[in-house]
Amino acid sequence: MTQPAPPPDEGGSASVLIAFARLEGKVDAALAIQSTKGDEHTRRLDDQEVRLRHLEATPTVTPRAMWSAVATIAAIVSALTPLLARLYS
């Protein structure tokens, strides 16, 4: 999408200035894109920090607690089985 360079003048300074202006425009565009990416990166890191803090604060069920619950339910069922057998027989 670049335009053809103008014909060189006697000293060639016009074409150098035009090339320098094009380069400056490309550098400005690249810096703007990089700045936008940096802002997005910072926003995502902040969001990740919030989500991580939320996950760390959420209580979790440990395997020990799960097995304790299973054993308690099994004990209750085994204790109620004879009682239910008497009621329904």
C-alpha positions in Angstrom: 0.0 0.0 0.0 3.0 2.3 -0.4 3.1 4.9 -3.0 5.9 5.1 -5.5 8.7 7.4 -4.5 8.8 10.7 -6.3 11.6 11.3 -8.8 14.9 12.3 -7.1 15.9 15.9 -7.1 19.4 17.2 -7.5 20.5 16.6 -3.9 18.1 13.7 -3.1 17.1 15.4 0.1 13.3 15.4 -0.8 13.2 11.7 -1.2 15.1 11.1 2.0 12.7 13.4 3.9 9.7 11.6 2.5 11.2 8.2 3.4 12.0 9.5 6.8 8.4 10.7 7.2 7.0 7.3 6.1 9.3 5.6 8.6 8.2 7.9 11.4 4.6 7.2 10.6 5.2 3.4 10.7 7.1 3.7 14.0 4.2 5.8 15.5 1.7 3.2 14.4 3.7 0.4 15.9 4.1 2.2 19.2 0.4 2.9 19.3 -0.4 -0.8 18.7 2.2 -1.8 21.4 0.7 0.6 23.9 -2.8 -0.8 23.2 -1.5 -4.4 23.7 0.2 -3.3 27.0 -3.0 -1.8 28.3 -4.9 -5.0 27.4 -2.2 -7.1 29.1 -2.4 -5.0 32.3 -6.2 -5.3 32.3 -6.1 -9.1 31.9 -3.5 -9.4 34.6 -5.6 -7.4 37.0 -8.6 -9.5 36.2 -6.6 -12.7 36.7 -5.5 -11.5 40.1 -9.1 -10.9 41.1 -10.2 -14.3 39.9 -7.3 -16.0 41.6 -8.1 -14.3 44.9 -11.7 -15.4 44.6 -10.7 -19.0 44.0 -8.3 -19.0 46.9 -11.0 -17.7 49.2 -13.6 -20.2 48.1 -13.7 -23.2 50.5 -13.0 -26.5 48.8 -13.9 -30.1 49.7 -10.8 -32.1 50.5 -10.7 -35.8 49.8 -10.6 -36.4 53.6 -13.9 -34.5 54.1 -15.4 -36.4 51.2 -14.5 -39.8 52.6 -15.8 -38.7 56.0 -19.1 -37.8 54.5 -19.3 -41.1 52.6 -18.5 -43.0 55.8 -21.1 -41.1 57.8 -23.8 -41.8 55.2 -22.8 -45.5 55.1 -23.0 -45.7 58.9 -26.4 -44.0 59.0 -27.8 -46.3 56.3 -26.4 -49.4 58.0 -27.9 -48.3 61.4 -31.3 -47.6 59.8 -31.4 -50.9 57.8 -32.5 -53.1 60.8 -35.1 -50.5 61.9 -36.6 -50.3 58.4 -36.5 -54.0 58.1 -38.6 -54.4 61.3 -41.1 -51.7 60.2 -41.7 -53.1 56.7 -41.7 -56.8 57.6 
